[in-house]
Amino acid sequence: MFIKGVKENVMQNYLETLKLKHRKLNRLIDNCKAAGRQQEMQQMKRLRLRIKDKMAALQRQSNSACS
């Protein structure tokens, strides 16, 4: 029981870290749009999508663990 709670805390902390990275990338992408740096913006968009996919997978995993 204790280990399950620890795992949930670790997953929640990791999810929060991913959310922060996602928000930061959003800001950087906006800055690239303004500066006309298309190639850099595309790379960041791909990274942002991978982070979003990780967040969704963690949330699905968390939801299935609670069920």
C-alpha positions in Angstrom: 0.0 0.0 0.0 2.8 2.4 0.9 4.7 1.7 -2.3 1.6 2.3 -4.4 1.2 5.8 -2.8 4.9 6.5 -3.5 4.5 5.5 -7.1 1.5 7.7 -7.5 3.4 10.7 -6.0 6.3 10.1 -8.3 4.0 9.8 -11.3 2.2 13.0 -10.3 5.5 14.9 -9.9 6.7 13.7 -13.2 3.4 14.8 -14.8 3.7 18.2 -13.3 7.3 18.5 -14.6 6.0 17.5 -18.1 3.3 20.2 -17.9 5.8 22.8 -17.0 8.0 21.8 -19.9 5.0 21.9 -22.2 4.1 25.4 -21.1 7.7 26.6 -21.6 7.8 25.2 -25.1 4.6 27.0 -25.9 6.2 30.3 -25.0 9.4 29.5 -26.9 7.3 28.5 -30.0 5.5 31.8 -29.8 8.8 33.6 -29.7 10.1 31.7 -32.7 7.0 32.6 -34.7 7.6 36.3 -34.0 11.3 36.0 -35.0 10.6 33.9 -38.1 12.7 30.9 -37.0 10.6 28.2 -38.7 13.0 25.3 -38.5 13.6 25.8 -34.8 9.9 26.2 -34.2 9.1 22.9 -36.0 11.6 21.0 -33.8 10.1 22.5 -30.6 6.6 21.6 -31.9 7.6 18.0 -32.3 9.1 17.9 -28.8 6.0 19.5 -27.4 3.9 16.8 -29.0 6.1 14.0 -27.6 5.7 15.6 -24.1 1.9 15.9 -24.6 1.8 12.2 -25.6 3.8 11.3 -22.4 1.4 13.3 -20.3 -1.6 11.5 -21.8 0.0 8.1 -21.3 0.7 8.9 -17.7 -2.8 10.1 -17.1 -4.3 6.9 -18.7 -1.9 4.8 -16.6 -2.9 6.7 -13.5 -6.6 6.4 -14.3 -6.4 2.6 -14.9 -4.5 2.2 -11.6 -7.2 3.9 -9.7 -10.0 1.7 -11.2 
